[in-house]
């Protein structure tokens, strides 16, 4: 029986309603929680983290400095003259009180000879005066005896007494002239000695160098004319050298005399020379606001030379069993320091912890605070607040069970 048009329309309408119902039952609509999860994923801040370690830490400072000799002096004559001979040259060893140079001393020798002759004349005059004194004493004694016998008059006795006093005065003057001539002779001999230029003799406070004094510079050649106190040679002590460094106020309080130091120089790569802090200046330089520090280094083999640039390493402090975090993990908030510590088993949130800092060395800092353990954020702190959600981009690429942060924490 053929379908009527009205029946066909009814069948199409029923099919349409059924199809619509099936589509509604197939798609239940959007999940209310999926949008929240997507928003949370978008709000999680990307960061980098590092483990908190417990360990020992030594805070070191490396200062740049320059080597100077422990002692040095300029050798200069105390008299002017022509340099007749130089007995040492650059690099030669120098013994205490050794003769280093000699000036032309003809003039000084002539002056000594003249002074010696003056002494001889003065001494002869003393002999002559004493002889005249003896005659005057004898005459006075004879006249005094005659005057007692009333043979000589009182005036004759007075004349003899005056002559005796005069002769005694002549003797006194002659003896004084001898002393003056002897003093002039001594001065002439001193001036003659000035023509011989010597190395200073060491005092009891100085260790015997045993050849550790060396000629560092020669300023003149033989035949040159030098003035009084004009340098001829410079002599330095190489047995011990000193490194001069300048420290800031930050390090000054932790530097002290006899503190160990290690010295390195590019001249001997890979080698370390042991020394100690010898002196710390009592005042700071006004221009640089730094303080001068001297480090003494034994140098028996003479490898270190004055003028070298060196690096001086000094330990300023040490701690054991300290809580250590990377220096870049510190953030400054509210006038103090703090850390963002990864919190929770899922490690997707952080908490802010205020801390105090201790010593710092090689990019690691000692911190004091409560519940500082596990991991801390080292990059991306500007995106975080207390309780913020985080994500570590590298974790997504790492295979399960091979989390770089976990490995770092175990290694610490």
C-alpha positions, 0 to 999 in steps of 0.5 A, spaced: 500 500 500 503 506 498 504 511 503 501 517 503 504 524 504 502 525 511 505 518 513 511 520 510 512 527 514 510 523 520 516 518 519 521 524 518 519 528 524 520 522 528 527 520 525 529 527 527 527 527 534 530 520 535 537 523 532 537 529 536 535 525 543 541 520 541 546 526 540 544 529 547 545 523 550 552 522 547 555 529 549 554 530 556 556 537 556 563 540 558 566 538 565 566 543 570 572 541 573 576 541 567 576 549 566 579 550 573 584 545 572 586 548 565 586 555 569 591 552 575 596 549 569 596 556 566 597 560 573 603 555 575 609 559 575 615 556 571 621 555 576 628 552 577 630 548 583 636 546 587 637 541 593 638 544 600 645 541 603 648 540 610 655 540 609 661 544 611 663 550 608 670 555 608 669 562 606 675 564 603 677 571 600 682 572 594 686 578 594 690 581 589 697 584 591 704 585 590 711 582 593 716 587 596 722 585 599 722 584 607 728 589 607 731 594 602 736 599 603 740 604 598 747 604 599 750 611 598 757 614 600 757 619 605 762 623 602 762 626 595 767 624 590 769 620 583 767 612 583 774 609 583 771 601 583 765 597 584 766 591 587 758 588 586 753 588 580 746 587 579 744 580 582 750 579 586 750 577 593 752 581 599 754 580 606 753 584 612 759 590 612 762 588 605 765 593 601 761 595 595 764 601 592 770 605 593 771 612 591 777 616 589 781 617 596 787 621 594 784 628 597 782 624 604 789 621 605 792 627 604 787 630 609 789 625 614 796 626 613 796 633 615 792 632 621 797 626 623 802 632 622 799 637 626 798 631 632 805 630 632 807 638 632 802 639 638 805 633 642 812 636 641 809 643 643 807 639 650 814 636 651 817 643 650 812 646 655 813 641 660 821 642 660 820 650 661 815 648 666 820 644 670 825 649 669 820 654 672 819 650 678 826 649 680 827 656 679 821 658 684 824 652 689 831 655 689 828 663 690 824 660 695 829 657 699 834 664 699 828 668 701 827 664 707 835 665 708 833 673 707 838 672 701 833 673 696 828 679 696 820 678 696 819 681 689 824 676 686 820 670 689 813 673 686 817 674 679 819 666 680 812 664 682 808 668 676 813 665 671 811 658 674 804 659 673 805 662 666 809 655 664 804 651 667 798 655 663 803 653 657 803 646 658 795 646 659 794 649 652 799 645 649 795 639 651 789 642 649 792 643 642 794 635 642 787 633 643 784 638 638 789 635 633 787 628 635 780 630 634 782 633 627 786 626 625 780 622 627 775 626 623 780 626 617 780 618 618 772 618 618 772 622 612 777 617 609 773 611 611 767 615 607 771 613 601 769 606 602 762 604 601 760 598 605 753 594 606 750 596 613 752 591 618 746 587 621 743 589 628 742 583 633 734 584 631 736 582 624 737 574 622 744 573 619 742 573 611 747 568 609 748 571 602 740 573 602 742 580 601 742 581 593 744 587 589 737 589 586 739 596 582 746 599 580 745 607 579 752 609 577 758 606 573 765 606 575 768 613 574 762 617 575 762 623 580 757 622 586 754 627 591 753 626 598 748 621 599 747 620 592 745 612 591 750 608 588 746 601 589 740 598 592 740 592 596 734 587 598 733 581 602 730 575 598 730 570 604 723 573 606 718 577 601 712 580 603 705 581 599 701 587 600 694 587 599 688 592 601 682 589 604 675 593 605 671 594 611 667 588 609 673 583 610 677 587 615 674 585 622 676 577 620 683 579 618 688 578 624 696 577 625 698 570 624 692 568 620 695 563 615 695 565 607 696 562 601 700 565 595 700 564 588 703 567 582 702 566 574 710 565 574 709 558 577 702 556 575 699 550 580 704 552 585 702 555 592 707 558 597 705 558 604 705 565 608 702 568 614 699 575 616 704 579 618 701 586 619 694 590 619 694 597 618 691 601 624 687 606 619 684 606 612 686 609 606 681 615 606 681 615 598 680 608 597 676 606 604 681 600 604 686 598 609 693 595 608 695 588 610 702 585 609 703 577 608 710 574 610 712 569 605 719 565 606 723 565 600 729 561 601 729 558 594 728 565 592 723 564 587 719 569 589 721 576 587 719 583 589 715 586 584 711 580 582 703 580 582 700 575 586 693 572 589 693 571 596 688 566 599 685 567 606 680 563 610 676 568 613 671 563 617 669 555 617 663 552 619 661 544 620 654 541 619 651 548 616 645 548 612 647 550 605 643 553 599 645 556 592 646 563 593 641 565 587 636 562 591 636 568 596 631 573 595 630 580 599 623 581 601 621 586 607 628 588 608 630 581 609 632 575 606 628 569 605 627 563 600 622 559 597 622 552 599 618 547 595 612 544 599 608 538 599 609 531 597 607 533 589 612 539 590 608 543 586 607 549 591 612 553 595 612 557 601 616 563 603 621 562 609 625 568 612 632 566 613 639 569 616 645 568 612 652 566 614 658 565 610 658 565 603 663 561 599 663 559 591 656 560 590 653 557 596 651 561 602 649 558 609 642 560 612 639 560 619 631 558 619 626 554 620 624 548 616 629 549 611 630 542 607 628 539 601 629 544 595 629 551 594 627 555 588 633 558 584 630 562 578 623 565 577 622 567 584 619 574 582 613 570 580 612 567 586 608 569 593 607 564 599 603 558 597 604 559 589 604 553 585 610 552 581 612 547 575 619 545 573 619 545 566 625 540 566 621 535 569 616 534 563 622 531 559 625 527 564 623 520 564 619 517 570 624 516 576 629 520 573 628 527 576 634 531 576 631 535 582 631 528 586 638 526 583 641 533 586 637 532 593 640 525 594 647 528 591 647 533 597 
